[in-house]
Amino acid sequence: MNNELAALEAKIEQVVALVHQLRAENEVLKNQMAAAETERLQLRRTMETARERLETLLDKVPEDA
């Protein structure tokens, strides 16, 4: 009986350790996603600025050129 309880205890400890590991990995992934979203928004702003600048330049080009 003691062996069975010890084996069960060991398995429970493994599950708890796995839960902690997965929670830590999940936190890392959440942080990576937040950073990627921030970068995506910055790139979108940069592209929008570039588009506006190109449109401004195109407006200055004579149509008969």
PDB file of N, H, CA, C and O in Angstrom:
ATOM      1  N   MET A   1       0.836  -1.205   0.000  1.00  0.00           N
ATOM      2  CA  MET A   1       0.000   0.000   0.000  1.00  0.00           C
ATOM      3  C   MET A   1       0.871   1.256   0.000  1.00  0.00           C
ATOM      4  O   MET A   1       0.579   2.219  -0.709  1.00  0.00           O
ATOM      5  N   ASN A   2       1.933   1.242   0.790  1.00  0.00           N
ATOM      6  H   ASN A   2       2.170   0.460   1.366  1.00  0.00           H
ATOM      7  CA  ASN A   2       2.811   2.406   0.840  1.00  0.00           C
ATOM      8  C   ASN A   2       3.477   2.677  -0.506  1.00  0.00           C
ATOM      9  O   ASN A   2       3.685   3.826  -0.896  1.00  0.00           O
ATOM     10  N   ASN A   3       3.808   1.578  -1.217  1.00  0.00           N
ATOM     11  H   ASN A   3       3.639   0.645  -0.901  1.00  0.00           H
ATOM     12  CA  ASN A   3       4.424   1.735  -2.540  1.00  0.00           C
ATOM     13  C   ASN A   3       3.461   2.386  -3.519  1.00  0.00           C
ATOM     14  O   ASN A   3       3.848   3.227  -4.330  1.00  0.00           O
ATOM     15  N   GLU A   4       2.195   1.982  -3.427  1.00  0.00           N
ATOM     16  H   GLU A   4       1.881   1.299  -2.768  1.00  0.00           H
ATOM     17  CA  GLU A   4       1.180   2.560  -4.305  1.00  0.00           C
ATOM     18  C   GLU A   4       0.983   4.044  -4.007  1.00  0.00           C
ATOM     19  O   GLU A   4       0.857   4.858  -4.922  1.00  0.00           O
ATOM     20  N   LEU A   5       0.956   4.383  -2.740  1.00  0.00           N
ATOM     21  H   LEU A   5       1.058   3.722  -1.996  1.00  0.00           H
ATOM     22  CA  LEU A   5       0.811   5.789  -2.351  1.00  0.00           C
ATOM     23  C   LEU A   5       2.025   6.610  -2.771  1.00  0.00           C
ATOM     24  O   LEU A   5       1.888   7.750  -3.214  1.00  0.00           O
ATOM     25  N   ALA A   6       3.193   6.034  -2.634  1.00  0.00           N
ATOM     26  H   ALA A   6       3.305   5.108  -2.274  1.00  0.00           H
ATOM     27  CA  ALA A   6       4.417   6.733  -3.041  1.00  0.00           C
ATOM     28  C   ALA A   6       4.422   6.950  -4.545  1.00  0.00           C
ATOM     29  O   ALA A   6       4.824   8.013  -5.019  1.00  0.00           O
ATOM     30  N   ALA A   7       3.974   5.944  -5.303  1.00  0.00           N
ATOM     31  H   ALA A   7       3.646   5.081  -4.918  1.00  0.00           H
ATOM     32  CA  ALA A   7       3.912   6.072  -6.764  1.00  0.00           C
ATOM     33  C   ALA A   7       2.890   7.138  -7.152  1.00  0.00           C
ATOM     34  O   ALA A   7       3.139   7.954  -8.040  1.00  0.00           O
ATOM     35  N   LEU A   8       1.747   7.123  -6.483  1.00  0.00           N
ATOM     36  H   LEU A   8       1.545   6.461  -5.762  1.00  0.00           H
ATOM     37  CA  LEU A   8       0.719   8.132  -6.750  1.00  0.00           C
ATOM     38  C   LEU A   8       1.230   9.526  -6.412  1.00  0.00           C
ATOM     39  O   LEU A   8       1.009  10.474  -7.165  1.00  0.00           O
ATOM     40  N   GLU A   9       1.902   9.644  -5.292  1.00  0.00           N
ATOM     41  H   GLU A   9       2.081   8.874  -4.681  1.00  0.00           H
ATOM     42  CA  GLU A   9       2.470  10.931  -4.881  1.00  0.00           C
ATOM     43  C   GLU A   9       3.483  11.433  -5.921  1.00  0.00           C
ATOM     44  O   GLU A   9       3.503  12.619  -6.252  1.00  0.00           O
ATOM     45  N   ALA A  10       4.306  10.536  -6.422  1.00  0.00           N
ATOM     46  H   ALA A  10       4.290   9.574  -6.152  1.00  0.00           H
ATOM     47  CA  ALA A  10       5.302  10.906  -7.426  1.00  0.00           C
ATOM     48  C   ALA A  10       4.624  11.381  -8.703  1.00  0.00           C
ATOM     49  O   ALA A  10       5.060  12.354  -9.318  1.00  0.00           O
ATOM     50  N   LYS A  11       3.555  10.693  -9.101  1.00  0.00           N
ATOM     51  H   LYS A  11       3.201   9.903  -8.601  1.00  0.00           H
ATOM     52  CA  LYS A  11       2.824  11.094 -10.312  1.00  0.00           C
ATOM     53  C   LYS A  11       2.161  12.454 -10.119  1.00  0.00           C
ATOM     54  O   LYS A  11       2.166  13.284 -11.029  1.00  0.00           O
ATOM     55  N   ILE A  12       1.602  12.679  -8.958  1.00  0.00           N
ATOM     56  H   ILE A  12       1.597  12.004  -8.220  1.00  0.00           H
ATOM     57  CA  ILE A  12       0.973  13.972  -8.666  1.00  0.00           C
ATOM     58  C   ILE A  12       2.020  15.085  -8.706  1.00  0.00           C
ATOM     59  O   ILE A  12       1.766  16.164  -9.242  1.00  0.00           O
ATOM     60  N   GLU A  13       3.180  14.822  -8.147  1.00  0.00           N
ATOM     61  H   GLU A  13       3.386  13.946  -7.712  1.00  0.00           H
ATOM     62  CA  GLU A  13       4.261  15.810  -8.181  1.00  0.00           C
ATOM     63  C   GLU A  13       4.685  16.112  -9.617  1.00  0.00           C
ATOM     64  O   GLU A  13       4.986  17.257  -9.954  1.00  0.00           O
ATOM     65  N   GLN A  14       4.707  15.077 -10.462  1.00  0.00           N
ATOM     66  H   GLN A  14       4.462  14.147 -10.188  1.00  0.00           H
ATOM     67  CA  GLN A  14       5.042  15.287 -11.869  1.00  0.00           C
ATOM     68  C   GLN A  14       3.992  16.157 -12.562  1.00  0.00           C
ATOM     69  O   GLN A  14       4.326  17.044 -13.347  1.00  0.00           O
ATOM     70  N   VAL A  15       2.734  15.893 -12.263  1.00  0.00           N
ATOM     71  H   VAL A  15       2.462  15.172 -11.625  1.00  0.00           H
ATOM     72  CA  VAL A  15       1.643  16.676 -12.858  1.00  0.00           C
ATOM     73  C   VAL A  15       1.734  18.128 -12.396  1.00  0.00           C
ATOM     74  O   VAL A  15       1.584  19.050 -13.198  1.00  0.00           O
ATOM     75  N   VAL A  16       1.974  18.324 -11.125  1.00  0.00           N
ATOM     76  H   VAL A  16       2.096  17.574 -10.473  1.00  0.00           H
ATOM     77  CA  VAL A  16       2.097  19.690 -10.594  1.00  0.00           C
ATOM     78  C   VAL A  16       3.271  20.411 -11.243  1.00  0.00           C
ATOM     79  O   VAL A  16       3.159  21.580 -11.612  1.00  0.00           O
ATOM     80  N   ALA A  17       4.393  19.717 -11.382  1.00  0.00           N
ATOM     81  H   ALA A  17       4.484  18.767 -11.083  1.00  0.00           H
ATOM     82  CA  ALA A  17       5.563  20.322 -12.031  1.00  0.00           C
ATOM     83  C   ALA A  17       5.247  20.666 -13.481  1.00  0.00           C
ATOM     84  O   ALA A  17       5.645  21.723 -13.971  1.00  0.00           O
ATOM     85  N   LEU A  18       4.537  19.782 -14.167  1.00  0.00           N
ATOM     86  H   LEU A  18       4.214  18.923 -13.770  1.00  0.00           H
ATOM     87  CA  LEU A  18       4.164  20.048 -15.554  1.00  0.00           C
ATOM     88  C   LEU A  18       3.227  21.247 -15.653  1.00  0.00           C
ATOM     89  O   LEU A  18       3.366  22.071 -16.557  1.00  0.00           O
ATOM     90  N   VAL A  19       2.285  21.345 -14.738  1.00  0.00           N
ATOM     91  H   VAL A  19       2.173  20.675 -14.004  1.00  0.00           H
ATOM     92  CA  VAL A  19       1.365  22.494 -14.722  1.00  0.00           C
ATOM     93  C   VAL A  19       2.155  23.796 -14.541  1.00  0.00           C
ATOM     94  O   VAL A  19       1.888  24.785 -15.224  1.00  0.00           O
ATOM     95  N   HIS A  20       3.113  23.795 -13.633  1.00  0.00           N
ATOM     96  H   HIS A  20       3.330  22.992 -13.078  1.00  0.00           H
ATOM     97  CA  HIS A  20       3.923  24.994 -13.406  1.00  0.00           C
ATOM     98  C   HIS A  20       4.731  25.340 -14.655  1.00  0.00           C
ATOM     99  O   HIS A  20       4.841  26.504 -15.040  1.00  0.00           O
ATOM    100  N   GLN A  21       5.294  24.306 -15.279  1.00  0.00           N
ATOM    101  H   GLN A  21       5.205  23.361 -14.967  1.00  0.00           H
ATOM    102  CA  GLN A  21       6.077  24.529 -16.495  1.00  0.00           C
ATOM    103  C   GLN A  21       5.194  25.100 -17.607  1.00  0.00           C
ATOM    104  O   GLN A  21       5.588  26.044 -18.292  1.00  0.00           O
ATOM    105  N   LEU A  22       4.022  24.536 -17.781  1.00  0.00           N
ATOM    106  H   LEU A  22       3.702  23.770 -17.225  1.00  0.00           H
ATOM    107  CA  LEU A  22       3.119  25.012 -18.834  1.00  0.00           C
ATOM    108  C   LEU A  22       2.625  26.427 -18.560  1.00  0.00           C
ATOM    109  O   LEU A  22       2.457  27.220 -19.487  1.00  0.00           O
ATOM    110  N   ARG A  23       2.395  26.739 -17.306  1.00  0.00           N
ATOM    111  H   ARG A  23       2.531  26.094 -16.553  1.00  0.00           H
ATOM    112  CA  ARG A  23       1.982  28.106 -16.964  1.00  0.00           C
ATOM    113  C   ARG A  23       3.096  29.099 -17.286  1.00  0.00           C
ATOM    114  O   ARG A  23       2.839  30.187 -17.801  1.00  0.00           O
ATOM    115  N   ALA A  24       4.336  28.716 -16.979  1.00  0.00           N
ATOM    116  H   ALA A  24       4.545  27.832 -16.561  1.00  0.00           H
ATOM    117  CA  ALA A  24       5.470  29.585 -17.278  1.00  0.00           C
ATOM    118  C   ALA A  24       5.620  29.762 -18.785  1.00  0.00           C
ATOM    119  O   ALA A  24       5.845  30.873 -19.265  1.00  0.00           O
ATOM    120  N   GLU A  25       5.494  28.666 -19.530  1.00  0.00           N
ATOM    121  H   GLU A  25       5.311  27.764 -19.140  1.00  0.00           H
ATOM    122  CA  GLU A  25       5.578  28.747 -20.989  1.00  0.00           C
ATOM    123  C   GLU A  25       4.449  29.602 -21.550  1.00  0.00           C
ATOM    124  O   GLU A  25       4.656  30.380 -22.481  1.00  0.00           O
ATOM    125  N   ASN A  26       3.278  29.457 -20.993  1.00  0.00           N
ATOM    126  H   ASN A  26       3.110  28.825 -20.237  1.00  0.00           H
ATOM    127  CA  ASN A  26       2.126  30.243 -21.430  1.00  0.00           C
ATOM    128  C   ASN A  26       2.377  31.732 -21.212  1.00  0.00           C
ATOM    129  O   ASN A  26       2.043  32.555 -22.064  1.00  0.00           O
ATOM    130  N   GLU A  27       2.961  32.069 -20.077  1.00  0.00           N
ATOM    131  H   GLU A  27       3.232  31.401 -19.384  1.00  0.00           H
ATOM    132  CA  GLU A  27       3.277  33.475 -19.789  1.00  0.00           C
ATOM    133  C   GLU A  27       4.285  34.022 -20.795  1.00  0.00           C
ATOM    134  O   GLU A  27       4.147  35.147 -21.277  1.00  0.00           O
ATOM    135  N   VAL A  28       5.296  33.219 -21.106  1.00  0.00           N
ATOM    136  H   VAL A  28       5.408  32.305 -20.715  1.00  0.00           H
ATOM    137  CA  VAL A  28       6.291  33.632 -22.108  1.00  0.00           C
ATOM    138  C   VAL A  28       5.608  33.862 -23.448  1.00  0.00           C
ATOM    139  O   VAL A  28       5.868  34.860 -24.122  1.00  0.00           O
ATOM    140  N   LEU A  29       4.739  32.941 -23.832  1.00  0.00           N
ATOM    141  H   LEU A  29       4.528  32.131 -23.285  1.00  0.00           H
ATOM    142  CA  LEU A  29       4.038  33.073 -25.116  1.00  0.00           C
ATOM    143  C   LEU A  29       3.126  34.305 -25.138  1.00  0.00           C
ATOM    144  O   LEU A  29       3.032  34.991 -26.156  1.00  0.00           O
ATOM    145  N   LYS A  30       2.466  34.577 -24.029  1.00  0.00           N
ATOM    146  H   LYS A  30       2.542  34.019 -23.202  1.00  0.00           H
ATOM    147  CA  LYS A  30       1.625  35.777 -23.953  1.00  0.00           C
ATOM    148  C   LYS A  30       2.468  37.037 -24.145  1.00  0.00           C
ATOM    149  O   LYS A  30       2.069  37.961 -24.854  1.00  0.00           O
ATOM    150  N   ASN A  31       3.643  37.061 -23.502  1.00  0.00           N
ATOM    151  H   ASN A  31       3.967  36.311 -22.927  1.00  0.00           H
ATOM    152  CA  ASN A  31       4.531  38.215 -23.649  1.00  0.00           C
ATOM    153  C   ASN A  31       5.036  38.345 -25.079  1.00  0.00           C
ATOM    154  O   ASN A  31       5.132  39.452 -25.609  1.00  0.00           O
ATOM    155  N   GLN A  32       5.360  37.214 -25.703  1.00  0.00           N
ATOM    156  H   GLN A  32       5.282  36.315 -25.272  1.00  0.00           H
ATOM    157  CA  GLN A  32       5.820  37.244 -27.095  1.00  0.00           C
ATOM    158  C   GLN A  32       4.715  37.742 -28.017  1.00  0.00           C
ATOM    159  O   GLN A  32       4.970  38.509 -28.946  1.00  0.00           O
ATOM    160  N   MET A  33       3.496  37.306 -27.757  1.00  0.00           N
ATOM    161  H   MET A  33       3.289  36.683 -27.003  1.00  0.00           H
ATOM    162  CA  MET A  33       2.370  37.765 -28.584  1.00  0.00           C
ATOM    163  C   MET A  33       2.137  39.259 -28.402  1.00  0.00           C
ATOM    164  O   MET A  33       1.865  39.962 -29.375  1.00  0.00           O
ATOM    165  N   ALA A  34       2.239  39.744 -27.199  1.00  0.00           N
ATOM    166  H   ALA A  34       2.461  39.173 -26.409  1.00  0.00           H
ATOM    167  CA  ALA A  34       2.054  41.178 -26.952  1.00  0.00           C
ATOM    168  C   ALA A  34       3.139  41.976 -27.659  1.00  0.00           C
ATOM    169  O   ALA A  34       2.857  43.025 -28.237  1.00  0.00           O
ATOM    170  N   ALA A  35       4.371  41.494 -27.621  1.00  0.00           N
ATOM    171  H   ALA A  35       4.601  40.641 -27.151  1.00  0.00           H
ATOM    172  CA  ALA A  35       5.469  42.178 -28.297  1.00  0.00           C
ATOM    173  C   ALA A  35       5.260  42.155 -29.807  1.00  0.00           C
ATOM    174  O   ALA A  35       5.499  43.154 -30.486  1.00  0.00           O
ATOM    175  N   ALA A  36       4.815  41.016 -30.331  1.00  0.00           N
ATOM    176  H   ALA A  36       4.621  40.205 -29.780  1.00  0.00           H
ATOM    177  CA  ALA A  36       4.567  40.908 -31.770  1.00  0.00           C
ATOM    178  C   ALA A  36       3.436  41.841 -32.196  1.00  0.00           C
ATOM    179  O   ALA A  36       3.501  42.447 -33.265  1.00  0.00           O
ATOM    180  N   GLU A  37       2.420  41.956 -31.382  1.00  0.00           N
ATOM    181  H   GLU A  37       2.367  41.464 -30.513  1.00  0.00           H
ATOM    182  CA  GLU A  37       1.306  42.861 -31.691  1.00  0.00           C
ATOM    183  C   GLU A  37       1.772  44.319 -31.680  1.00  0.00           C
ATOM    184  O   GLU A  37       1.379  45.110 -32.538  1.00  0.00           O
ATOM    185  N   THR A  38       2.600  44.660 -30.715  1.00  0.00           N
ATOM    186  H   THR A  38       2.919  44.017 -30.019  1.00  0.00           H
ATOM    187  CA  THR A  38       3.146  46.013 -30.659  1.00  0.00           C
ATOM    188  C   THR A  38       3.975  46.303 -31.909  1.00  0.00           C
ATOM    189  O   THR A  38       3.867  47.374 -32.506  1.00  0.00           O
ATOM    190  N   GLU A  39       4.797  45.342 -32.289  1.00  0.00           N
ATOM    191  H   GLU A  39       4.885  44.472 -31.804  1.00  0.00           H
ATOM    192  CA  GLU A  39       5.618  45.518 -33.500  1.00  0.00           C
ATOM    193  C   GLU A  39       4.739  45.625 -34.737  1.00  0.00           C
ATOM    194  O   GLU A  39       5.008  46.442 -35.618  1.00  0.00           O
ATOM    195  N   ARG A  40       3.691  44.808 -34.814  1.00  0.00           N
ATOM    196  H   ARG A  40       3.473  44.144 -34.099  1.00  0.00           H
ATOM    197  CA  ARG A  40       2.772  44.856 -35.954  1.00  0.00           C
ATOM    198  C   ARG A  40       2.115  46.229 -36.069  1.00  0.00           C
ATOM    199  O   ARG A  40       2.001  46.782 -37.164  1.00  0.00           O
ATOM    200  N   LEU A  41       1.688  46.769 -34.942  1.00  0.00           N
ATOM    201  H   LEU A  41       1.781  46.320 -34.053  1.00  0.00           H
ATOM    202  CA  LEU A  41       1.061  48.089 -34.962  1.00  0.00           C
ATOM    203  C   LEU A  41       2.054  49.169 -35.394  1.00  0.00           C
ATOM    204  O   LEU A  41       1.703  50.078 -36.146  1.00  0.00           O
ATOM    205  N   GLN A  42       3.297  49.063 -34.912  1.00  0.00           N
ATOM    206  H   GLN A  42       3.582  48.325 -34.300  1.00  0.00           H
ATOM    207  CA  GLN A  42       4.325  50.031 -35.308  1.00  0.00           C
ATOM    208  C   GLN A  42       4.599  49.936 -36.804  1.00  0.00           C
ATOM    209  O   GLN A  42       4.712  50.958 -37.481  1.00  0.00           O
ATOM    210  N   LEU A  43       4.706  48.729 -37.318  1.00  0.00           N
ATOM    211  H   LEU A  43       4.614  47.899 -36.768  1.00  0.00           H
ATOM    212  CA  LEU A  43       4.936  48.553 -38.756  1.00  0.00           C
ATOM    213  C   LEU A  43       3.760  49.085 -39.570  1.00  0.00           C
ATOM    214  O   LEU A  43       3.944  49.665 -40.640  1.00  0.00           O
ATOM    215  N   ARG A  44       2.562  48.882 -39.055  1.00  0.00           N
ATOM    216  H   ARG A  44       2.413  48.410 -38.186  1.00  0.00           H
ATOM    217  CA  ARG A  44       1.379  49.405 -39.753  1.00  0.00           C
ATOM    218  C   ARG A  44       1.409  50.936 -39.809  1.00  0.00           C
ATOM    219  O   ARG A  44       1.076  51.535 -40.832  1.00  0.00           O
ATOM    220  N   ARG A  45       1.815  51.559 -38.694  1.00  0.00           N
ATOM    221  H   ARG A  45       2.085  51.073 -37.864  1.00  0.00           H
ATOM    222  CA  ARG A  45       1.922  53.025 -38.683  1.00  0.00           C
ATOM    223  C   ARG A  45       2.997  53.492 -39.661  1.00  0.00           C
ATOM    224  O   ARG A  45       2.815  54.480 -40.374  1.00  0.00           O
ATOM    225  N   THR A  46       4.119  52.771 -39.687  1.00  0.00           N
ATOM    226  H   THR A  46       4.267  51.969 -39.108  1.00  0.00           H
ATOM    227  CA  THR A  46       5.205  53.126 -40.605  1.00  0.00           C
ATOM    228  C   THR A  46       4.732  53.010 -42.049  1.00  0.00           C
ATOM    229  O   THR A  46       5.019  53.881 -42.870  1.00  0.00           O
ATOM    230  N   MET A  47       4.019  51.951 -42.359  1.00  0.00           N
ATOM    231  H   MET A  47       3.786  51.243 -41.692  1.00  0.00           H
ATOM    232  CA  MET A  47       3.501  51.771 -43.720  1.00  0.00           C
ATOM    233  C   MET A  47       2.501  52.862 -44.082  1.00  0.00           C
ATOM    234  O   MET A  47       2.497  53.363 -45.206  1.00  0.00           O
ATOM    235  N   GLU A  48       1.665  53.224 -43.134  1.00  0.00           N
ATOM    236  H   GLU A  48       1.668  52.817 -42.221  1.00  0.00           H
ATOM    237  CA  GLU A  48       0.681  54.282 -43.382  1.00  0.00           C
ATOM    238  C   GLU A  48       1.387  55.614 -43.645  1.00  0.00           C
ATOM    239  O   GLU A  48       1.002  56.358 -44.547  1.00  0.00           O
ATOM    240  N   THR A  49       2.416  55.908 -42.858  1.00  0.00           N
ATOM    241  H   THR A  49       2.729  55.303 -42.125  1.00  0.00           H
ATOM    242  CA  THR A  49       3.191  57.133 -43.066  1.00  0.00           C
ATOM    243  C   THR A  49       3.847  57.120 -44.437  1.00  0.00           C
ATOM    244  O   THR A  49       3.832  58.128 -45.144  1.00  0.00           O
ATOM    245  N   ALA A  50       4.420  55.993 -44.814  1.00  0.00           N
ATOM    246  H   ALA A  50       4.433  55.174 -44.239  1.00  0.00           H
ATOM    247  CA  ALA A  50       5.067  55.877 -46.120  1.00  0.00           C
ATOM    248  C   ALA A  50       4.042  56.051 -47.236  1.00  0.00           C
ATOM    249  O   ALA A  50       4.318  56.719 -48.233  1.00  0.00           O
ATOM    250  N   ARG A  51       2.870  55.458 -47.077  1.00  0.00           N
ATOM    251  H   ARG A  51       2.646  54.916 -46.268  1.00  0.00           H
ATOM    252  CA  ARG A  51       1.812  55.595 -48.080  1.00  0.00           C
ATOM    253  C   ARG A  51       1.396  57.056 -48.236  1.00  0.00           C
ATOM    254  O   ARG A  51       1.230  57.544 -49.354  1.00  0.00           O
ATOM    255  N   GLU A  52       1.230  57.744 -47.122  1.00  0.00           N
ATOM    256  H   GLU A  52       1.364  57.347 -46.213  1.00  0.00           H
ATOM    257  CA  GLU A  52       0.844  59.154 -47.171  1.00  0.00           C
ATOM    258  C   GLU A  52       1.921  59.988 -47.860  1.00  0.00           C
ATOM    259  O   GLU A  52       1.610  60.879 -48.651  1.00  0.00           O
ATOM    260  N   ARG A  53       3.182  59.699 -47.559  1.00  0.00           N
ATOM    261  H   ARG A  53       3.434  58.975 -46.917  1.00  0.00           H
ATOM    262  CA  ARG A  53       4.278  60.434 -48.188  1.00  0.00           C
ATOM    263  C   ARG A  53       4.320  60.172 -49.697  1.00  0.00           C
ATOM    264  O   ARG A  53       4.547  61.092 -50.484  1.00  0.00           O
ATOM    265  N   LEU A  54       4.104  58.938 -50.090  1.00  0.00           N
ATOM    266  H   LEU A  54       3.919  58.191 -49.452  1.00  0.00           H
ATOM    267  CA  LEU A  54       4.079  58.617 -51.521  1.00  0.00           C
ATOM    268  C   LEU A  54       2.923  59.306 -52.229  1.00  0.00           C
ATOM    269  O   LEU A  54       3.084  59.822 -53.335  1.00  0.00           O
ATOM    270  N   GLU A  55       1.763  59.314 -51.592  1.00  0.00           N
ATOM    271  H   GLU A  55       1.632  58.895 -50.694  1.00  0.00           H
ATOM    272  CA  GLU A  55       0.617  59.995 -52.191  1.00  0.00           C
ATOM    273  C   GLU A  55       0.898  61.489 -52.344  1.00  0.00           C
ATOM    274  O   GLU A  55       0.539  62.094 -53.355  1.00  0.00           O
ATOM    275  N   THR A  56       1.538  62.076 -51.343  1.00  0.00           N
ATOM    276  H   THR A  56       1.830  61.585 -50.522  1.00  0.00           H
ATOM    277  CA  THR A  56       1.889  63.498 -51.418  1.00  0.00           C
ATOM    278  C   THR A  56       2.848  63.741 -52.574  1.00  0.00           C
ATOM    279  O   THR A  56       2.685  64.699 -53.330  1.00  0.00           O
ATOM    280  N   LEU A  57       3.846  62.878 -52.713  1.00  0.00           N
ATOM    281  H   LEU A  57       3.979  62.100 -52.099  1.00  0.00           H
ATOM    282  CA  LEU A  57       4.802  63.020 -53.823  1.00  0.00           C
ATOM    283  C   LEU A  57       4.120  62.827 -55.163  1.00  0.00           C
ATOM    284  O   LEU A  57       4.398  63.562 -56.111  1.00  0.00           O
ATOM    285  N   LEU A  58       3.237  61.855 -55.255  1.00  0.00           N
ATOM    286  H   LEU A  58       3.011  61.258 -54.485  1.00  0.00           H
ATOM    287  CA  LEU A  58       2.531  61.620 -56.526  1.00  0.00           C
ATOM    288  C   LEU A  58       1.631  62.787 -56.891  1.00  0.00           C
ATOM    289  O   LEU A  58       1.457  63.090 -58.072  1.00  0.00           O
ATOM    290  N   ASP A  59       1.066  63.437 -55.903  1.00  0.00           N
ATOM    291  H   ASP A  59       1.207  63.191 -54.944  1.00  0.00           H
ATOM    292  CA  ASP A  59       0.229  64.605 -56.170  1.00  0.00           C
ATOM    293  C   ASP A  59       1.044  65.751 -56.752  1.00  0.00           C
ATOM    294  O   ASP A  59       0.497  66.600 -57.456  1.00  0.00           O
ATOM    295  N   LYS A  60       2.332  65.787 -56.471  1.00  0.00           N
ATOM    296  H   LYS A  60       2.776  65.097 -55.899  1.00  0.00           H
ATOM    297  CA  LYS A  60       3.199  66.847 -56.947  1.00  0.00           C
ATOM    298  C   LYS A  60       3.712  66.572 -58.357  1.00  0.00           C
ATOM    299  O   LYS A  60       4.196  67.491 -59.017  1.00  0.00           O
ATOM    300  N   VAL A  61       3.619  65.335 -58.835  1.00  0.00           N
ATOM    301  H   VAL A  61       3.225  64.588 -58.299  1.00  0.00           H
ATOM    302  CA  VAL A  61       4.098  64.996 -60.179  1.00  0.00           C
ATOM    303  C   VAL A  61       3.108  65.514 -61.186  1.00  0.00           C
ATOM    304  O   VAL A  61       1.912  65.244 -61.081  1.00  0.00           O
ATOM    305  N   PRO A  62       3.596  66.268 -62.180  1.00  0.00           N
ATOM    306  CA  PRO A  62       2.669  66.750 -63.225  1.00  0.00           C
ATOM    307  C   PRO A  62       2.060  65.579 -63.983  1.00  0.00           C
ATOM    308  O   PRO A  62       2.708  64.555 -64.201  1.00  0.00           O
ATOM    309  N   GLU A  63       0.797  65.747 -64.381  1.00  0.00           N
ATOM    310  H   GLU A  63       0.270  66.579 -64.204  1.00  0.00           H
ATOM    311  CA  GLU A  63       0.097  64.645 -65.039  1.00  0.00           C
ATOM    312  C   GLU A  63       0.595  64.395 -66.447  1.00  0.00           C
ATOM    313  O   GLU A  63       0.467  63.277 -66.945  1.00  0.00           O
ATOM    314  N   ASP A  64       1.155  65.388 -67.104  1.00  0.00           N
ATOM    315  H   ASP A  64       1.259  66.297 -66.699  1.00  0.00           H
ATOM    316  CA  ASP A  64       1.592  65.201 -68.491  1.00  0.00           C
ATOM    317  C   ASP A  64       3.047  64.710 -68.564  1.00  0.00           C
ATOM    318  O   ASP A  64       3.601  64.590 -69.656  1.00  0.00           O
ATOM    319  N   ALA A  65       3.653  64.431 -67.434  1.00  0.00           N
ATOM    320  H   ALA A  65       3.203  64.529 -66.547  1.00  0.00           H
ATOM    321  CA  ALA A  65       5.048  63.972 -67.435  1.00  0.00           C
ATOM    322  C   ALA A  65       5.141  62.505 -67.648  1.00  0.00           C
ATOM    323  O   ALA A  65       6.241  61.954 -67.677  1.00  0.00           O
TER     324      ALA A  65
END
